Amino acid sequence: MSNTQNSSFSLLNQKEIDSLIGFLSEQKNSLDSDVLSQKSIDKLIKLISSDSDRIITDVFDPFAHVDNSVLATLGFREDVSQLCELKFSVNETTDYIILTAYNTVTNKELVITPNLINANDTTDWGCSISPVFFNRIAKVFSFKYTQQTHDAVCNCFAKHTYGDANHKIPEIYLPVNEKLLECLI
């Protein structure tokens, strides 16, 4: 914990501590016993003590239940050693995006849909997807993608979110450099 503390400021002031204790007291019947586990406390400290303007998006992982072995079950890839590229395109008729995985070893293609990740979801992504979410899909399934694909995802997202494909995208919607580099071909 010593590496997360900064002597120039306290992590929480008394009013924030009182508010947190009040909230936890009110919610104690609906909270699991592990709410204040050391892991949760460490995540909270990391979030509060971060000197970055970025919001830490990996604290709560919506993909925690997704197993990349689903691709082997579907007969798409035997294991993660087979390089698979995640591609991005737009359906000209519906204007919805299409995510396709391409296995460079077997030359197989697989359309990646929301219900592949969550069985209760839809078959369509919609008109855009945030670059950080696109990157997270690539990481979960151990896919790689090109800089050109990343740029296309960013342009589409900016166009549909801000009305201009060249609009600067706020950092909250972009993968951190380390995660981007892990996925780039």
Salt bridges, closest charged atoms under 4 A:
ASP58 OD2 - LYS179 NZ 2.39
ASP61 OD2 - ARG136 NH2 2.49
ASP95 OD2 - HIS160 NE2 3.61
GLU171 OE1 - ARG54 NH1 3.38
GLU182 OE1 - LYS139 NZ 2.37
